[in-house]
Amino acid sequence: MNKDVISGKWTQIKGQAQAKWGDLTDDVFDVAEGDAKYLAGKLQEQYGWERERAEQEVRDFERTL
């Protein structure tokens, strides 16, 4: 699924993302609005992951959509 599709369907996808990464707040998802880089940065910050792991998590999530 490409970035434009994710951004366009973010309202529906947001619930799935919140279920996967429950430690992130609603505010993070509201600001992210489908921005993979922002979301990866917040995952890195919240979970203490390396940048590559956070980006991989987001890519894996995108593939499940």
N, CA, C and O atoms as CSV, one atom per row, in Angstrom:
chain,resi,resn,atom,element,x,y,z
A,1,MET,N,N,0.854,-1.170,0.000
A,1,MET,CA,C,0.000,0.000,0.000
A,1,MET,C,C,0.893,1.224,0.000
A,1,MET,O,O,1.821,1.316,0.804
A,2,ASN,N,N,0.624,2.168,-0.895
A,2,ASN,CA,C,1.512,3.312,-0.975
A,2,ASN,C,C,1.142,4.406,0.027
A,2,ASN,O,O,0.087,4.369,0.659
A,3,LYS,N,N,2.035,5.369,0.148
A,3,LYS,CA,C,1.888,6.423,1.159
A,3,LYS,C,C,0.599,7.212,0.988
A,3,LYS,O,O,-0.048,7.545,1.981
A,4,ASP,N,N,0.212,7.518,-0.240
A,4,ASP,CA,C,-1.008,8.286,-0.475
A,4,ASP,C,C,-2.244,7.532,-0.006
A,4,ASP,O,O,-3.160,8.125,0.563
A,5,VAL,N,N,-2.270,6.231,-0.242
A,5,VAL,CA,C,-3.403,5.416,0.184
A,5,VAL,C,C,-3.454,5.361,1.706
A,5,VAL,O,O,-4.528,5.469,2.297
A,6,ILE,N,N,-2.303,5.195,2.336
A,6,ILE,CA,C,-2.255,5.148,3.797
A,6,ILE,C,C,-2.737,6.470,4.380
A,6,ILE,O,O,-3.539,6.480,5.314
A,7,SER,N,N,-2.262,7.573,3.842
A,7,SER,CA,C,-2.694,8.879,4.335
A,7,SER,C,C,-4.194,9.064,4.147
A,7,SER,O,O,-4.869,9.591,5.031
A,8,GLY,N,N,-4.714,8.640,3.015
A,8,GLY,CA,C,-6.132,8.795,2.735
A,8,GLY,C,C,-7.034,7.951,3.614
A,8,GLY,O,O,-8.165,8.341,3.904
A,9,LYS,N,N,-6.547,6.813,4.034
A,9,LYS,CA,C,-7.342,5.899,4.869
A,9,LYS,C,C,-6.863,5.881,6.317
A,9,LYS,O,O,-7.150,4.940,7.056
A,10,TRP,N,N,-6.144,6.906,6.717
A,10,TRP,CA,C,-5.521,6.911,8.037
A,10,TRP,C,C,-6.526,6.733,9.155
A,10,TRP,O,O,-6.226,6.071,10.149
A,11,THR,N,N,-7.719,7.308,9.019
A,11,THR,CA,C,-8.715,7.197,10.086
A,11,THR,C,C,-9.031,5.732,10.372
A,11,THR,O,O,-9.131,5.333,11.532
A,12,GLN,N,N,-9.190,4.928,9.313
A,12,GLN,CA,C,-9.487,3.513,9.513
A,12,GLN,C,C,-8.259,2.734,9.991
A,12,GLN,O,O,-8.365,1.847,10.838
A,13,ILE,N,N,-7.112,3.073,9.444
A,13,ILE,CA,C,-5.878,2.348,9.753
A,13,ILE,C,C,-5.379,2.663,11.160
A,13,ILE,O,O,-4.729,1.832,11.793
A,14,LYS,N,N,-5.681,3.850,11.641
A,14,LYS,CA,C,-5.189,4.311,12.946
A,14,LYS,C,C,-5.535,3.325,14.057
A,14,LYS,O,O,-4.713,3.086,14.942
A,15,GLY,N,N,-6.729,2.754,14.028
A,15,GLY,CA,C,-7.128,1.790,15.052
A,15,GLY,C,C,-6.235,0.563,15.071
A,15,GLY,O,O,-5.894,0.052,16.138
A,16,GLN,N,N,-5.857,0.092,13.893
A,16,GLN,CA,C,-4.966,-1.066,13.816
A,16,GLN,C,C,-3.581,-0.709,14.344
A,16,GLN,O,O,-2.942,-1.511,15.026
A,17,ALA,N,N,-3.122,0.494,14.027
A,17,ALA,CA,C,-1.808,0.932,14.505
A,17,ALA,C,C,-1.819,1.082,16.025
A,17,ALA,O,O,-0.850,0.723,16.694
A,18,GLN,N,N,-2.909,1.610,16.566
A,18,GLN,CA,C,-3.007,1.761,18.018
A,18,GLN,C,C,-3.013,0.408,18.712
A,18,GLN,O,O,-2.443,0.261,19.793
A,19,ALA,N,N,-3.650,-0.574,18.103
A,19,ALA,CA,C,-3.661,-1.912,18.688
A,19,ALA,C,C,-2.262,-2.521,18.683
A,19,ALA,O,O,-1.886,-3.218,19.626
A,20,LYS,N,N,-1.497,-2.264,17.640
A,20,LYS,CA,C,-0.142,-2.820,17.529
A,20,LYS,C,C,0.831,-2.131,18.468
A,20,LYS,O,O,1.646,-2.790,19.114
A,21,TRP,N,N,0.753,-0.803,18.549
A,21,TRP,CA,C,1.698,-0.031,19.359
A,21,TRP,C,C,0.932,0.738,20.432
A,21,TRP,O,O,0.840,1.964,20.381
A,22,GLY,N,N,0.394,0.022,21.384
A,22,GLY,CA,C,-0.468,0.598,22.405
A,22,GLY,C,C,0.180,1.636,23.301
A,22,GLY,O,O,-0.529,2.409,23.946
A,23,ASP,N,N,1.504,1.680,23.362
A,23,ASP,CA,C,2.171,2.662,24.210
A,23,ASP,C,C,2.184,4.058,23.598
A,23,ASP,O,O,2.487,5.032,24.287
A,24,LEU,N,N,1.862,4.165,22.323
A,24,LEU,CA,C,1.806,5.476,21.684
A,24,LEU,C,C,0.433,6.099,21.943
A,24,LEU,O,O,-0.580,5.400,21.957
A,25,THR,N,N,0.408,7.392,22.143
A,25,THR,CA,C,-0.834,8.080,22.475
A,25,THR,C,C,-1.653,8.402,21.230
A,25,THR,O,O,-1.154,8.352,20.106
A,26,ASP,N,N,-2.910,8.731,21.458
A,26,ASP,CA,C,-3.777,9.165,20.357
A,26,ASP,C,C,-3.183,10.372,19.651
A,26,ASP,O,O,-3.274,10.493,18.429
A,27,ASP,N,N,-2.578,11.262,20.420
A,27,ASP,CA,C,-1.988,12.466,19.835
A,27,ASP,C,C,-0.917,12.119,18.805
A,27,ASP,O,O,-0.834,12.757,17.756
A,28,VAL,N,N,-0.106,11.121,19.096
A,28,VAL,CA,C,0.938,10.702,18.153
A,28,VAL,C,C,0.298,10.262,16.840
A,28,VAL,O,O,0.755,10.644,15.762
A,29,PHE,N,N,-0.756,9.462,16.931
A,29,PHE,CA,C,-1.406,8.974,15.719
A,29,PHE,C,C,-2.127,10.097,14.983
A,29,PHE,O,O,-2.169,10.104,13.753
A,30,ASP,N,N,-2.695,11.048,15.727
A,30,ASP,CA,C,-3.361,12.182,15.088
A,30,ASP,C,C,-2.367,13.035,14.315
A,30,ASP,O,O,-2.666,13.487,13.210
A,31,VAL,N,N,-1.197,13.256,14.880
A,31,VAL,CA,C,-0.168,14.052,14.204
A,31,VAL,C,C,0.439,13.269,13.045
A,31,VAL,O,O,0.730,13.846,11.997
A,32,ALA,N,N,0.635,11.965,13.219
A,32,ALA,CA,C,1.277,11.140,12.190
A,32,ALA,C,C,0.503,11.164,10.877
A,32,ALA,O,O,1.101,11.318,9.812
A,33,GLU,N,N,-0.809,11.014,10.939
A,33,GLU,CA,C,-1.668,10.999,9.752
A,33,GLU,C,C,-1.060,10.233,8.585
A,33,GLU,O,O,-1.111,10.696,7.445
A,34,GLY,N,N,-0.488,9.072,8.859
A,34,GLY,CA,C,0.059,8.221,7.810
A,34,GLY,C,C,1.505,8.488,7.455
A,34,GLY,O,O,2.033,7.860,6.538
A,35,ASP,N,N,2.159,9.398,8.149
A,35,ASP,CA,C,3.560,9.725,7.877
A,35,ASP,C,C,4.450,8.646,8.508
A,35,ASP,O,O,4.638,8.619,9.724
A,36,ALA,N,N,4.986,7.772,7.679
A,36,ALA,CA,C,5.769,6.634,8.165
A,36,ALA,C,C,7.027,7.071,8.907
A,36,ALA,O,O,7.394,6.461,9.911
A,37,LYS,N,N,7.686,8.112,8.427
A,37,LYS,CA,C,8.918,8.562,9.083
A,37,LYS,C,C,8.619,9.114,10.478
A,37,LYS,O,O,9.351,8.838,11.428
A,38,TYR,N,N,7.559,9.880,10.596
A,38,TYR,CA,C,7.173,10.423,11.904
A,38,TYR,C,C,6.825,9.281,12.852
A,38,TYR,O,O,7.263,9.262,14.002
A,39,LEU,N,N,6.041,8.336,12.363
A,39,LEU,CA,C,5.638,7.207,13.192
A,39,LEU,C,C,6.847,6.391,13.627
A,39,LEU,O,O,6.935,5.995,14.790
A,40,ALA,N,N,7.774,6.135,12.720
A,40,ALA,CA,C,8.991,5.399,13.065
A,40,ALA,C,C,9.791,6.158,14.120
A,40,ALA,O,O,10.338,5.550,15.040
A,41,GLY,N,N,9.861,7.468,13.995
A,41,GLY,CA,C,10.572,8.272,14.994
A,41,GLY,C,C,9.939,8.169,16.360
A,41,GLY,O,O,10.638,8.082,17.369
A,42,LYS,N,N,8.621,8.178,16.400
A,42,LYS,CA,C,7.923,8.055,17.686
A,42,LYS,C,C,8.088,6.658,18.273
A,42,LYS,O,O,8.198,6.512,19.490
A,43,LEU,N,N,8.105,5.634,17.432
A,43,LEU,CA,C,8.349,4.274,17.919
A,43,LEU,C,C,9.751,4.171,18.503
A,43,LEU,O,O,9.957,3.569,19.557
A,44,GLN,N,N,10.698,4.760,17.812
A,44,GLN,CA,C,12.087,4.753,18.272
A,44,GLN,C,C,12.180,5.440,19.636
A,44,GLN,O,O,12.839,4.941,20.548
A,45,GLU,N,N,11.526,6.568,19.760
A,45,GLU,CA,C,11.547,7.329,21.006
A,45,GLU,C,C,10.853,6.578,22.151
A,45,GLU,O,O,11.393,6.487,23.253
A,46,GLN,N,N,9.662,6.045,21.886
A,46,GLN,CA,C,8.863,5.401,22.935
A,46,GLN,C,C,9.429,4.055,23.372
A,46,GLN,O,O,9.457,3.745,24.563
A,47,TYR,N,N,9.880,3.254,22.406
A,47,TYR,CA,C,10.315,1.897,22.709
A,47,TYR,C,C,11.827,1.751,22.833
A,47,TYR,O,O,12.317,0.692,23.224
A,48,GLY,N,N,12.573,2.808,22.503
A,48,GLY,CA,C,14.027,2.749,22.606
A,48,GLY,C,C,14.677,1.895,21.529
A,48,GLY,O,O,15.783,1.389,21.718
A,49,TRP,N,N,13.993,1.734,20.401
A,49,TRP,CA,C,14.515,0.925,19.312
A,49,TRP,C,C,15.504,1.722,18.486
A,49,TRP,O,O,15.479,2.952,18.476
A,50,GLU,N,N,16.376,1.004,17.791
A,50,GLU,CA,C,17.252,1.615,16.800
A,50,GLU,C,C,16.373,2.084,15.636
A,50,GLU,O,O,15.276,1.565,15.429
A,51,ARG,N,N,16.861,3.058,14.888
A,51,ARG,CA,C,16.101,3.622,13.771
A,51,ARG,C,C,15.672,2.549,12.777
A,51,ARG,O,O,14.528,2.532,12.322
A,52,GLU,N,N,16.602,1.654,12.444
A,52,GLU,CA,C,16.302,0.608,11.472
A,52,GLU,C,C,15.169,-0.301,11.960
A,52,GLU,O,O,14.301,-0.680,11.174
A,53,ARG,N,N,15.170,-0.648,13.234
A,53,ARG,CA,C,14.096,-1.514,13.755
A,53,ARG,C,C,12.753,-0.801,13.691
A,53,ARG,O,O,11.751,-1.396,13.294
A,54,ALA,N,N,12.727,0.470,14.080
A,54,ALA,CA,C,11.481,1.230,14.053
A,54,ALA,C,C,10.948,1.324,12.620
A,54,ALA,O,O,9.753,1.142,12.389
A,55,GLU,N,N,11.821,1.606,11.673
A,55,GLU,CA,C,11.403,1.685,10.271
A,55,GLU,C,C,10.916,0.338,9.767
A,55,GLU,O,O,9.954,0.272,9.002
A,56,GLN,N,N,11.574,-0.738,10.189
A,56,GLN,CA,C,11.157,-2.087,9.792
A,56,GLN,C,C,9.781,-2.418,10.364
A,56,GLN,O,O,8.959,-3.027,9.679
A,57,GLU,N,N,9.526,-2.029,11.595
A,57,GLU,CA,C,8.217,-2.247,12.209
A,57,GLU,C,C,7.123,-1.572,11.384
A,57,GLU,O,O,6.071,-2.162,11.136
A,58,VAL,N,N,7.378,-0.333,10.960
A,58,VAL,CA,C,6.397,0.402,10.167
A,58,VAL,C,C,6.212,-0.266,8.805
A,58,VAL,O,O,5.082,-0.406,8.338
A,59,ARG,N,N,7.298,-0.676,8.169
A,59,ARG,CA,C,7.188,-1.368,6.871
A,59,ARG,C,C,6.400,-2.668,7.010
A,59,ARG,O,O,5.557,-2.980,6.169
A,60,ASP,N,N,6.676,-3.425,8.073
A,60,ASP,CA,C,5.949,-4.676,8.302
A,60,ASP,C,C,4.460,-4.399,8.501
A,60,ASP,O,O,3.612,-5.132,7.991
A,61,PHE,N,N,4.152,-3.345,9.238
A,61,PHE,CA,C,2.752,-2.972,9.466
A,61,PHE,C,C,2.087,-2.603,8.141
A,61,PHE,O,O,0.958,-3.017,7.877
A,62,GLU,N,N,2.780,-1.827,7.308
A,62,GLU,CA,C,2.223,-1.434,6.026
A,62,GLU,C,C,1.903,-2.643,5.162
A,62,GLU,O,O,0.913,-2.642,4.430
A,63,ARG,N,N,2.730,-3.669,5.243
A,63,ARG,CA,C,2.507,-4.875,4.436
A,63,ARG,C,C,1.259,-5.640,4.886
A,63,ARG,O,O,0.670,-6.375,4.094
A,64,THR,N,N,0.855,-5.478,6.127
A,64,THR,CA,C,-0.332,-6.191,6.623
A,64,THR,C,C,-1.628,-5.516,6.215
A,64,THR,O,O,-2.708,-6.081,6.382
A,65,LEU,N,N,-1.524,-4.323,5.688
A,65,LEU,CA,C,-2.739,-3.563,5.347
A,65,LEU,C,C,-3.338,-4.011,4.027
A,65,LEU,O,O,-4.359,-3.473,3.598
